[in-house]
Amino acid sequence: MKKKYIIIATLIAWGASLTTVFAQEQFNLRDRAKKLYNEYQYFQAVQLFQKLVDVKKPKLEDLESLADCYVKMKDYEAAENWYARVVAVPESKPENLILYGEALKSNLKYAEAKKVLQQYASTTGDNARVSVDIAGCDSAVVWLAKPTTHQIKNQAGVNTPLSEFSVFPYQKGVFFTGEPNSKSLKDLYGRTGRPYLRIYTANRNEANDLSNAAIDSVIYNKGEYHIGPVITNKLGSVLYVTRTTTGKTVEVSTVGKNKYNTNNLELYFFKQLAGKWVEQAFAYNNVEKYSVGHAALSPDEKTLYFVSNMPGGLGGTDIWYCELQEDKTWGQPQNAGPSINTVKDEMFPTVGDDGTLYFSSTGWPGMGGLDIFSTKGSKQSWSKPENLKYPVNSPADDFAFLTISNNDNLTTGFLSSNRKGGVGRDDIYSFSHRGEQPKVILALKGDVVNKKSGEIIPAAAVTLFSAGRQVVARKSSTEQGTFLFDLEPGKDYQVLAQKEKFYADSTTISTKGIDKSQTFAVKLQLEPLYEIGKAIALQNIHYDFDKDNIRADAAKILDELVRTMRDNPTLVIELGSHTDSRGVDSYNLDLSQRRARSVVNYLVSRGIARDRMVAKGYGETQLLNKCSNGVKCTAAEHQANRRTEFKILKY
């Protein structure tokens, strides 16, 4: 999200003669990869960049581009893997350490991100550049260990693979801003290839679930370029609409072989008079010099807050305000001051009925991207902004926080985010938060131990996941190798323990059907990786009959091996595939070799260098039981021999 809705760009089409010239050019593999990248076709670009880097000495620029493709695709696991290789290249510039740190934060690895950011500071001497981010890492570790009790729900009833954000109540439903998913809308925003933003309406029920989204057809939704977000006064008789100007071009830039002109945002009021909406421009719009947008009203509607990069601010975009004058016009803009504004970006202000100001910022310590903050006060007098913590905030962009109700010990509302696990790019989420303690108290306590020796393992990273691998909480095991998590009724969980020099272990827990307080106990046993020649079986790696391709269920298991290889960069392994005794011996040997090679290829595609792995097919030569040729065995006994293992060759 960040600045993309405060500084807006539109595509300038190239002439037909230039298009013809481009069509006649002969592109090599790297040129084709770059062209796809510049056209925002990241998935296709990845396929070509992976071929370019699958060599003994890949070019740094190809590794950088591949890592950034995965960031753009929101595949942060792969991005972390590739940035780990980028920063290992001797010529890698210090800026890549910040990008690597951001990738680590995207995977909630704040302790690791802090080390990388400190490395940047020590390498460059530029402590100021990363000081806020480092402070955010320290705070995020605490917030992840003890999340707030906010319940966050993706509003899949209105979210699409495109972007939806910024809910505001209107009549019996809501407004929100989104990218139309309609072939009838021919105008596309050049930098994304997706339609220009429009204002939507949707129904809202008592549980804050949204449905029946539709593009509003009223005059305030008419325009050439982006329209939205929108808010209203309490009566719904005045709308405050942010939209992209169609006026003078501010700046021309070139990306690849495309040129873009940057236009600014402006704020418009639409007042309902005699049954019609009458348009009025905000008196302080100045599209040739700066942007104005993201309006919010104080509870008494006498102060108008907004976001701008106008002169006199403290950072990129600041929160400003105007006061209502006796003649019902808005007075001169005033900066809301350094109590909330920073040298970076403050955006998306909203004001609760109690006067609390919520806004998003990249300038205060946070979890990454835009974080949501709250503060008490008005105009230029504010309390210190408070981060709303996890899970309201995430490592992604979190913004447009709005409270719908705040009574009877229950607070509800909406926020927007491009966090992992969403339906599209920016998604709308509802939230609820109760102050009282639940009647049923459920907990998970556990131990992390060395599988070989039984010794406790302190400082292991222990992560609690809910369905869909959504992180619920993360903490380190204590000096006694223990950990404790709070659980909720009616959910399935997975708990995973990881540490360098060990292969991870995990287990599942379900609280479904439990209506009494209970504490679950688990023991996670981590396999040591430093024993040369030791084979470790990868459980539940299955293939379709007579096939060697990696299935989706196998890929999830192999991803844990990817993480192990990434976190132990000196580890060299053999990947061995085994069959049962049924079938022709020579064919089984060939099939197992192909399967082992497929596993290696998969790890290579996820960022592991090929020279760290050896593929070996054993066929039926290393059976684990009596089930050799001609011996009658059960299906389960044969299944025990069909396995994939990795053997430590070097550490």
Secondary structure, DSSP 8 states (H G I E B T S, - for coil): -GGGGTEEEEEE---HHHHHHHHH----HHHHHHHHHHTT-HHHHHHHHHHHHSSSS--HHHHHHHHHHHHHTT-HHHHHHHHHHHHHSTT--THHHHHHHHHHHHTT-HHHHHHHHHHHHHHH--HHHHHHHHHHHHHHHHHHHS----EEEE-TTT--SS-EEEEEEETTEEEEEE----TT---EETTTTEE--EEEEEEE-TT--EEEEEE--SGGG--SS-EEEEEE-TTS-EEEEEEE--S---EEEEETTEEEEEEEEEEEEEEEETTEEEEEE-TT--TTT--EEEEEE-TTS-EEEEEE--TT-SSSBEEEEEEB-TTS-B---EE--TTT--SSBEEEEEE-TT--EEEEESSSS-SSSSEEEEE-EETTEE---EE--TTTS-SS-EEEEEEEEEETTEEEEEEEE--TT-SSSSEEEEEEEE-S--SS-EEEEEEEEETTT--B-TT-EEEEEETTTEEEEEEE--TTSEEEEEE-TT-EEEEEEE-TTEE-EEEEEE-TT--S-EEEEEEEEEEES--TT-EEEETT----TT--S--HHHHHHHHHHHHHHHHSTT-EEEEEEE--S-S-HHHHHHHHHHHHHHHHHHHHHTT--GGGEEEEEEETTT-SSS--TT----HHHHHHHSEEEEEEEE-
